[in-house]
Amino acid sequence: MTAPASLPVTDADRYIEYAGTFRLVRKVAVGGMATVYEAEQLGPAGFAKRIALKVIHPQYAKQKEWLQLFIDEAKLSANLMHGNIVQIYQLGEVSGEYFIAMEFIQGPTLRLVIDRHWELGQRIPLGIAAYVASRVCRALDFAHNFVAPDKRRLDIVHRDVSPGNVMASWDGHIKLADFGIAKARTSIDPAAGRPFLMGKKHYMSPEQILGLNVDARSDVFAVGVVLYELLALEPLFTEDITQLAIDEVAVLPTPNIRAKIPEIDPELEQIISVALNKDPALRPTAAAMGHDLDRWCAAQRHVPSPDMLHDHLAVLFPTTFQPLTKHASERTSFSNLKKSAKRLAVGHAANRSGDPNRSPWWARVLGK
């Protein structure tokens, strides 16, 4: 049986007009550059898809450099379709407010997981920590070696791998988020010469904190720092003063891992130590680090898995394990999306039918 020949696409077929809208459910997080909401993407016949909506703060939307950074995040990560990377659905703009619609992950960040363990005074099991880090490595390996649809290799470097940017879904899967300051070979680097403009210095590699050129091995260093923190329940680097932070990361010897984590397996200790090498040439690739972590996990009596992480999170967060209920009354500065949609509906109705009282489905939904 032969496969059917592909049908040609005419110019008239190339575009589908889409006037979509979103209903905000609740505010999830407020960051330095943007606010993230839980929202619903609405469609005809009662269609509603739960998403996360990241909206740039108005003051940054008015600054060309920051707005371009926000736009580049969406463009750069839109095609990074991988099971361990938060998916980007859409970049949009309404009345000068820019937003990114993305996959909504129901579950905590690693920052919340670490903090919860610290509150309970309990270590994170070695296997779960190694499993989490191995999935972050998989995500990074995909990004580092990603080839664009036009066959260009992008050489993406995340540059902001940290506990707050790694999500754990309630069903036990790990998702790397926020490519907001990622660097690619094909785009201009807004952080060039200004290492402290963006990123978190306690998770930077020596070359990044010194303002030198960075590549994929810089992200591997950050994974090593995150894995250490998962096991020690405290940051590897703590200095806040700029010069002291530079010395701590780039000059001084790396703190003794076993002194902070006495129960660590020697092989796992070696994996972290190699990732934390101050010389990037001596660090493994993300793929190699992930392979070593997977091999270590497979050798354990109880092999770490999504089910194991799922069960662990259920115990760790007994009151919030179920998805949160929505708060439909949440009001935000992004509410002019509703007003703009209504104005657009009037023009839509007039252009389509000459009847200004006839509005499209999405205007009727928002009008409720």
PABAMAR-424272 format. One record per residue (C-alpha): residue number from 1; x, y, z. Coordinates in pm, 1 decimal. Layout:
// PABAMAR-424272
- NUM X Y Z
...
END
This chain:
// PABAMAR-424272
- 1 0.0 0.0 0.0
- 2 150.9 329.9 -104.5
- 3 126.6 645.2 99.9
- 4 -102.2 915.4 -44.8
- 5 70.7 1202.8 -216.9
- 6 73.0 1527.2 -24.1
- 7 -168.0 1788.4 -154.5
- 8 -32.8 2129.6 -257.0
- 9 -115.8 2425.1 -34.2
- 10 -239.7 2728.2 -222.7
- 11 -187.7 3087.8 -110.5
- 12 -551.7 3099.2 -3.5
- 13 -495.8 2798.6 223.5
- 14 -184.9 2926.2 398.3
- 15 -350.7 3132.7 672.7
- 16 -639.0 3069.4 908.7
- 17 -779.4 3383.6 1067.5
- 18 -786.6 3345.7 1445.7
- 19 -933.4 3586.1 1697.9
- 20 -874.9 3406.8 2024.4
- 21 -924.2 3510.8 2380.7
- 22 -830.7 3405.5 2731.7
- 23 -1007.2 3404.8 3065.6
- 24 -783.1 3470.0 3364.6
- 25 -832.8 3231.4 3656.1
- 26 -575.2 3332.6 3917.2
- 27 -238.3 3494.5 3961.0
- 28 30.8 3227.9 3996.5
- 29 353.5 3425.7 4034.3
- 30 495.7 3774.3 4002.5
- 31 852.7 3797.9 3875.9
- 32 1087.0 4083.0 3808.1
- 33 990.4 4106.4 3441.9
- 34 645.8 3947.4 3411.7
- 35 340.9 3812.3 3592.4
- 36 219.4 3456.8 3532.4
- 37 -150.1 3370.0 3546.1
- 38 -341.5 3047.4 3533.4
- 39 -587.9 3103.0 3250.5
- 40 -823.2 2936.4 3005.8
- 41 -789.2 2960.8 2630.8
- 42 -1145.3 2975.2 2502.1
- 43 -1285.8 2834.6 2181.5
- 44 -1616.5 2756.5 2011.8
- 45 -1870.1 2504.5 2144.3
- 46 -1757.8 2555.4 2503.4
- 47 -1393.9 2465.9 2433.6
- 48 -1159.2 2567.8 2717.4
- 49 -793.9 2473.2 2754.1
- 50 -608.5 2538.9 3079.4
- 51 -285.5 2730.3 3012.0
- 52 -36.6 2960.7 3180.2
- 53 -29.8 3319.0 3058.6
- 54 291.3 3515.6 3110.1
- 55 234.4 3891.1 3081.1
- 56 525.9 4134.0 3066.7
- 57 507.2 4421.7 3315.4
- 58 396.1 4745.9 3145.1
- 59 713.2 4933.7 3237.9
- 60 925.6 4673.4 3059.5
- 61 695.5 4654.3 2758.5
- 62 780.7 5021.6 2698.1
- 63 1156.0 4952.8 2694.8
- 64 1276.6 4818.7 2362.0
- 65 1553.1 4594.9 2501.8
- 66 1333.0 4423.5 2760.3
- 67 1041.9 4382.3 2522.1
- 68 1273.6 4225.0 2265.1
- 69 1400.4 3987.1 2531.4
- 70 1042.0 3882.5 2607.0
- 71 964.6 3832.6 2239.0
- 72 1287.0 3639.3 2182.1
- 73 1194.8 3400.7 2465.6
- 74 875.7 3304.0 2284.5
- 75 1038.3 3278.5 1943.2
- 76 1337.7 3082.9 2067.7
- 77 1150.5 2825.3 2273.1
- 78 832.9 2793.1 2061.9
- 79 968.3 2492.1 1872.6
- 80 1141.5 2324.7 2167.8
- 81 885.8 2043.6 2178.3
- 82 1020.4 1802.8 2437.7
- 83 859.9 1617.0 2726.1
- 84 1083.0 1788.0 2982.1
- 85 1042.1 2144.2 2854.1
- 86 741.9 2368.6 2921.4
- 87 568.8 2415.3 2586.0
- 88 508.1 2758.8 2433.1
- 89 177.8 2796.8 2247.3
- 90 150.7 3157.9 2140.7
- 91 298.7 3508.2 2156.4
- 92 31.2 3775.4 2155.6
- 93 -33.5 4143.7 2209.5
- 94 -343.2 4334.4 2315.7
- 95 -341.1 4713.1 2339.3
- 96 34.5 4722.2 2391.3
- 97 38.7 4442.6 2651.1
- 98 242.2 4142.0 2540.9
- 99 180.6 3790.5 2663.7
- 100 306.7 3436.1 2611.9
- 101 56.7 3150.7 2631.9
- 102 224.1 2831.9 2750.2
- 103 169.2 2490.0 2901.0
- 104 21.4 2502.7 3250.7
- 105 204.0 2271.5 3489.7
- 106 4.3 2161.8 3791.2
- 107 264.0 2106.8 4059.2
- 108 540.8 2279.8 4257.8
- 109 873.3 2423.9 4153.8
- 110 1189.7 2264.1 4286.2
- 111 1225.0 2573.5 4505.2
- 112 902.2 2481.8 4683.1
- 113 1009.9 2117.2 4711.0
- 114 1343.0 2215.8 4868.1
- 115 1178.9 2463.7 5104.6
- 116 918.0 2209.5 5211.9
- 117 1184.7 1949.9 5292.8
- 118 1378.2 2210.8 5488.2
- 119 1064.1 2295.8 5689.3
- 120 1011.7 1928.2 5769.0
- 121 1379.1 1871.8 5846.1
- 122 1390.0 1580.7 5603.3
- 123 1642.1 1513.0 5326.4
- 124 1523.4 1459.0 4971.2
- 125 1585.0 1092.3 4883.0
- 126 1899.3 1052.4 4673.2
- 127 1712.3 866.5 4401.3
- 128 1446.5 1132.2 4356.6
- 129 1706.2 1411.3 4342.6
- 130 1909.4 1219.9 4081.1
- 131 1594.6 1144.1 3878.9
- 132 1497.0 1512.5 3874.9
- 133 1845.9 1622.6 3766.0
- 134 1856.6 1357.0 3491.8
- 135 1535.8 1497.0 3339.7
- 136 1671.2 1851.1 3349.3
- 137 1974.9 1717.1 3164.1
- 138 1748.6 1564.6 2900.0
- 139 1575.1 1898.7 2849.6
- 140 1906.1 2081.8 2820.9
- 141 2054.2 1824.9 2582.8
- 142 1755.5 1877.9 2352.1
- 143 1792.0 2257.0 2366.5
- 144 2170.0 2253.0 2327.7
- 145 2147.6 2041.7 2010.9
- 146 1826.4 2183.7 1869.3
- 147 1809.3 2239.2 1493.9
- 148 1554.5 2493.8 1371.6
- 149 1299.0 2411.0 1100.1
- 150 1524.2 2589.9 849.6
- 151 1804.8 2341.8 939.5
- 152 2010.6 2593.2 1137.4
- 153 2171.1 2470.9 1459.6
- 154 2084.4 2728.8 1726.8
- 155 2330.6 2632.2 2003.5
- 156 2086.2 2739.4 2273.8
- 157 2219.5 2801.0 2624.8
- 158 1951.8 2840.9 2894.4
- 159 2167.7 3046.5 3137.2
- 160 1906.2 3045.9 3414.1
- 161 1882.1 2685.2 3536.5
- 162 1773.7 2716.3 3899.3
- 163 1521.4 2555.9 4138.1
- 164 1261.9 2819.5 4058.9
- 165 1273.5 2740.1 3688.3
- 166 1219.5 2365.3 3719.0
- 167 863.7 2239.1 3766.3
- 168 749.6 1903.4 3903.9
- 169 402.6 1804.6 3786.9
- 170 178.3 1621.4 4032.0
- 171 201.7 1310.3 3813.4
- 172 578.9 1298.0 3858.4
- 173 721.8 1461.0 3546.3
- 174 990.7 1729.7 3535.0
- 175 964.2 2040.2 3316.6
- 176 1234.0 2301.2 3254.6
- 177 1084.3 2648.2 3217.6
- 178 1177.5 3008.6 3143.4
- 179 1410.1 3049.5 2849.3
- 180 1378.3 3424.3 2907.1
- 181 1752.4 3493.8 2905.8
- 182 1855.8 3204.5 2687.8
- 183 2136.0 3266.6 2439.2
- 184 2136.4 3135.5 2084.3
- 185 2398.7 3158.9 1811.9
- 186 2143.7 3313.9 1577.6
- 187 2030.1 3598.6 1805.5
- 188 2184.5 3905.7 1961.8
- 189 2290.3 3854.1 2323.2
- 190 2150.0 4140.1 2536.1
- 191 2359.6 4026.3 2834.2
- 192 2693.1 4063.2 2652.8
- 193 2933.4 4248.2 2881.3
- 194 2675.0 4270.9 3160.8
- 195 2679.5 3940.9 3351.4
- 196 2461.2 4065.6 3635.8
- 197 2189.3 4218.2 3421.4
- 198 2004.1 3886.1 3412.9
- 199 2021.3 3548.0 3578.9
- 200 2082.3 3435.8 3936.6
- 201 2444.3 3465.0 4041.1
- 202 2427.5 3174.2 4287.8
- 203 2362.8 2937.8 3994.7
- 204 2600.3 3091.3 3741.7
- 205 2906.0 2911.2 3611.6
- 206 3246.7 3071.9 3665.3
- 207 3256.5 3186.0 3303.0
- 208 2908.4 3336.0 3321.9
- 209 2968.9 3524.7 3645.2
- 210 3293.2 3662.7 3498.1
- 211 3108.8 3787.5 3190.9
- 212 3294.5 3555.4 2954.7
- 213 3149.2 3367.1 2659.9
- 214 2927.5 3077.8 2768.2
- 215 2819.9 2759.8 2595.6
- 216 2622.1 2447.3 2684.3
- 217 2870.1 2347.2 2955.4
- 218 2764.6 2650.3 3158.4
- 219 2418.3 2496.8 3197.7
- 220 2577.9 2169.5 3311.6
- 221 2750.3 2357.0 3594.1
- 222 2412.4 2501.6 3696.3
- 223 2258.3 2152.1 3704.9
- 224 2539.5 2045.7 3936.4
- 225 2459.9 2338.2 4165.9
- 226 2088.1 2253.1 4164.4
- 227 2151.4 1883.2 4234.4
- 228 2378.8 1975.0 4524.8
- 229 2104.6 2196.6 4669.5
- 230 1845.0 1921.1 4628.9
- 231 2060.3 1694.6 4842.2
- 232 2200.7 1944.9 5093.6
- 233 1880.4 2153.8 5125.2
- 234 2096.3 2465.9 5115.9
- 235 2261.8 2662.3 4834.6
- 236 2614.8 2576.8 4728.0
- 237 2699.1 2945.6 4685.9
- 238 2562.5 3214.4 4917.4
- 239 2759.1 3539.5 4883.1
- 240 2544.7 3838.5 4785.3
- 241 2815.6 4102.3 4742.5
- 242 2924.4 4097.8 4379.4
- 243 3299.7 4066.1 4424.6
- 244 3266.3 3805.7 4698.3
- 245 3025.4 3606.9 4479.1
- 246 3276.7 3613.2 4192.5
- 247 3549.9 3485.4 4423.6
- 248 3322.0 3216.7 4568.3
- 249 3216.3 3078.8 4228.1
- 250 3520.2 3136.3 4009.8
- 251 3824.8 3143.3 4240.2
- 252 3780.5 2960.9 4569.5
- 253 3779.0 2579.1 4587.0
- 254 3438.8 2415.4 4553.5
- 255 3295.9 2330.9 4898.3
- 256 3335.5 1971.7 5010.8
- 257 3023.1 1785.5 4899.5
- 258 3050.1 1494.1 5142.2
- 259 3096.6 1728.8 5436.4
- 260 2746.8 1867.8 5369.3
- 261 2587.8 1542.4 5247.6
- 262 2749.9 1260.7 5449.5
- 263 2516.2 992.7 5315.8
- 264 2587.7 1063.2 4948.4
- 265 2682.3 768.1 4727.4
- 266 3043.4 801.3 4597.4
- 267 2933.6 764.7 4234.3
- 268 2670.5 1035.9 4270.5
- 269 2926.3 1255.9 4444.6
- 270 3159.1 1210.8 4147.5
- 271 2883.8 1307.5 3901.3
- 272 2824.3 1633.3 4087.8
- 273 3197.0 1706.7 4129.1
- 274 3267.1 1670.6 3756.7
- 275 2973.0 1895.5 3666.9
- 276 3106.6 2159.6 3909.1
- 277 3454.5 2170.9 3757.7
- 278 3557.2 2534.9 3723.5
- 279 3713.9 2458.4 3384.9
- 280 3425.7 2416.0 3134.9
- 281 3645.1 2195.3 2914.6
- 282 3650.2 1933.4 3191.3
- 283 3272.6 1921.0 3241.0
- 284 3054.2 1660.0 3068.2
- 285 2782.6 1743.2 2818.3
- 286 2425.5 1750.8 2944.4
- 287 2367.8 1422.9 2760.6
- 288 2664.9 1256.4 2931.8
- 289 2564.5 1384.4 3275.5
- 290 2207.6 1267.5 3219.5
- 291 2329.7 925.5 3107.5
- 292 2545.5 889.4 3419.6
- 293 2252.6 987.0 3641.4
- 294 2018.8 743.2 3463.7
- 295 2273.9 464.8 3503.6
- 296 2308.8 540.0 3874.5
- 297 1929.0 545.0 3915.8
- 298 1891.1 212.8 3734.1
- 299 2134.4 49.1 3977.1
- 300 1928.9 142.9 4283.4
- 301 1715.1 -108.3 4468.5
- 302 1409.9 112.1 4413.0
- 303 1453.0 266.1 4069.2
- 304 1337.6 631.3 4066.1
- 305 1043.3 695.5 3834.8
- 306 755.4 936.3 3774.0
- 307 538.9 716.9 3997.6
- 308 791.2 745.0 4280.1
- 309 803.1 1124.0 4246.5
- 310 423.8 1135.7 4225.5
- 311 391.0 945.6 4553.1
- 312 657.3 1159.2 4716.3
- 313 483.0 1484.3 4622.0
- 314 151.1 1352.7 4750.9
- 315 307.1 1302.6 5093.5
- 316 507.0 1624.7 5080.6
- 317 212.2 1849.2 4990.1
- 318 -95.2 1671.4 5137.1
- 319 -319.1 1979.3 5133.9
- 320 -227.0 2115.0 4791.3
- 321 -169.9 1796.6 4594.0
- 322 -504.5 1833.1 4417.8
- 323 -534.2 2114.8 4160.2
- 324 -633.9 2443.9 4317.6
- 325 -986.9 2574.6 4263.8
- 326 -1011.9 2878.9 4043.4
- 327 -1103.3 3227.5 4161.2
- 328 -1308.0 3377.5 3880.5
- 329 -1319.7 3718.2 4050.6
- 330 -944.4 3774.2 4013.8
- 331 -893.1 4120.8 3865.1
- 332 -567.9 4217.3 3696.1
- 333 -416.7 4493.9 3487.4
- 334 -454.4 4259.6 3192.8
- 335 -833.7 4295.3 3209.2
- 336 -827.4 4530.0 2909.3
- 337 -795.0 4211.6 2705.4
- 338 -1169.5 4178.4 2763.7
- 339 -1240.6 4537.8 2661.2
- 340 -1027.4 4510.7 2349.2
- 341 -1199.8 4188.2 2249.1
- 342 -1539.1 4354.0 2280.0
- 343 -1429.0 4644.0 2059.6
- 344 -1294.7 4398.0 1806.1
- 345 -1625.4 4208.5 1816.9
- 346 -1820.6 4511.8 1700.5
- 347 -1595.8 4554.2 1397.8
- 348 -1605.4 4181.2 1332.0
- 349 -1985.3 4172.8 1331.8
- 350 -2017.8 4478.1 1109.9
- 351 -1766.7 4351.0 857.2
- 352 -1916.4 4002.0 842.4
- 353 -2290.0 4065.4 838.2
- 354 -2367.3 4433.2 857.6
- 355 -2548.7 4360.9 1183.8
- 356 -2368.9 4532.2 1474.3
- 357 -2573.7 4328.4 1725.3
- 358 -2435.1 3999.7 1599.2
- 359 -2113.5 3913.7 1782.7
- 360 -1874.9 3617.5 1749.6
- 361 -1873.1 3334.7 2005.7
- 362 -1571.9 3466.3 2195.5
- 363 -1733.1 3806.3 2252.4
- 364 -2045.1 3639.3 2391.9
- 365 -1830.7 3431.8 2630.4
- 366 -1644.1 3736.7 2757.0
- 367 -1965.3 3932.7 2792.8
- 368 -2097.9 3698.4 3057.8
END
